[in-house]
Amino acid sequence: MTANAVATVIYTNSLPPTVAVIYSGILNFLGVTTGGIAVAMGIINLLPFEVLFASDLSDGIAVILALLLSAIIWNLGTWLVGIPASSSHTIIGAILGIGLSFYWIPGEIGGGAVNWDKAKETGLALLLSPLLGFSIAIVIMFVFKRLVKNEVVYKEPIPGKHPPIWIRMMLWMTCGMVSFFHGQNDGQKGVGIVMIILISILPAQFSLDEKVNLQVVNINLMTIKDIVVKADTLVLGKQEKENYYKVLAHQKDFESRVFNIKRTKDVPLKLRLELRKDISNIMRSCEKLLKSGNFSVSSNNRKAIKREMRSAKSLIEYAPGWVTLMISISLGLGTMIGWKRIVKTVGEKIGKQHMSYAQGASAELVASLGIGMASAYGMPVSTTHMLSSGIAGTMVAKKGLKNLQKKTVISILLAWVLTLPVTIVLSGGFFLLFRAIL
């Protein structure tokens, strides 16, 4: 939830709410626009190509309604009771719910409707990030106490009174870092959701980036093919051979379809999905081959394949500029509307004592670094859980586990544990319902 980015700076009276929201909004915007799209693609790739692009319009509408309704119901419910629940868990649970619902659709692709490799990576990031945030916050607070002896920094904020300027500057910096990295991670999740919606309605129009030169991608794929054919097929297993020949077949298909065509806009709509399918299959097969111990190419050739794959992916891994702008604005509006309840929970209800200046800065430092590292690796994490676990860690560092408010911590943990299963059930149920009636 966007409000977490300004929670500490507002609670500690370091910035007025209006200024904090504008400041956070600008840095969120910069985070979204400069953060790339790795996290957004991680969200999209939870559902494989066959699910995203093979559905008819009614299925696409069912996907959109299921995603939005399940996310709104859960996020609104937890916001009303002031629990800092995770929008990241909500989004991912909703997507998985749609994928899992294909188990109950006769004749469909069943369990293949979830990209389980990506789901495992994402689940691990969501699970470990708050635990790491909690642990690292304890360490940072201990270091803080060793380096900073001024007792003012460890006191609770006095309502209506500004802290010393050096404390305010410290909190401005950490708030800015959280906001920027929040934009890079949570903003990109929003971009991913919008792209899923656009793809569900107009799959052909949004299947390829029209700004990418098709002949450049063709050269990337030819280079990949030239390296792959050097591998010794005699030592490859059955599945490895299938991936080997998929690379060759889809590279040949792509090359024939883009002959003398430079721009996507010159490709008929009905053929664009085929080009995306070629790219997706080549990328997926190459990733599996690179993980195989029997794929006998040199380390330099492995690096070359990865380099060419990154370049080729630019054709299918993209988001229009207006989508990024829309998400950036939405993050700012979300901060303006929802900050009050979350600020109170973060500042007063996690620990038995109110949050001090040092605790606020430590928690935000942990959150910003954790989110920044996750964004660099294209992994979605929860800003809410990173910050909340960081604050809990600072409370424990001060007076041990007894310094935590049991009721609030249990509520947050319940939201953490329940978000995925609840949103999976909600989203999957909504999808099957709307698919049946549309």
QUIMO-V101230 format. One record per helix or strand. SS is the DSSP state (a for helix, b for strand). FROM is the first residue (numbers start at 1). TO is the last residue. Records with the same first field share a line. If there is no record, write none. Layout:
SS: FROM-TO  FROM-TO
This chain:
a: 4-11  17-34  38-44  49-54  57-80  87-104  110-113  116-147  151-154  165-201  214-228  233-235  238-257  264-266  269-291  299-313  321-349  357-376  383-399  401-403  406-437
b: 156-156  351-351  356-356  404-404
